[in-house]
Amino acid sequence: MTVYVDDVRNPFGRMVMCHMWADTLDELLAMADRIGVARKWLQEPPKASWVHFDISLTKKTKAVALGAVVTDMFGPAEHVARQVGNLRMVDSIIVARKRRGLPLNGILVAHEQPRLF
């Protein structure tokens, strides 16, 4: 099970935001707690198309340091497509990555889970 952040940079006021999501809600909430993102900022249907947090780049840095995997801009769409079994969408994402010269799995930075002392 994994927590992910993407490499998008969406301006929001004076901040720059990206997305954070996970394989399970428990993992997502645990990472949000660890990096200091309030659970009230969880975005989920019907207001959002998928379960995630919009997080600042500072929080992204913390999440990556704690083991989150950095994906390309297609990471969220691929995650949702795999959840609902839309293999045609997954194939389309792979084609788009090929055109842009991105890793076909979408992973830009992967870290080992930090060791607990």
Buried (B, 14 or more C-beta within 10 A) or exposed (E): EBBBBBBBEEEEEEEBBBBBBBEEEEBBBBBBEBBEBEEEEBBEEEEEEBBBBBBBEEBBBBBBEBBBBBBBBBBBBBBBBEEEEBEEBBEBBBEBBEEEEBEEEBBBEEEEEEEEE
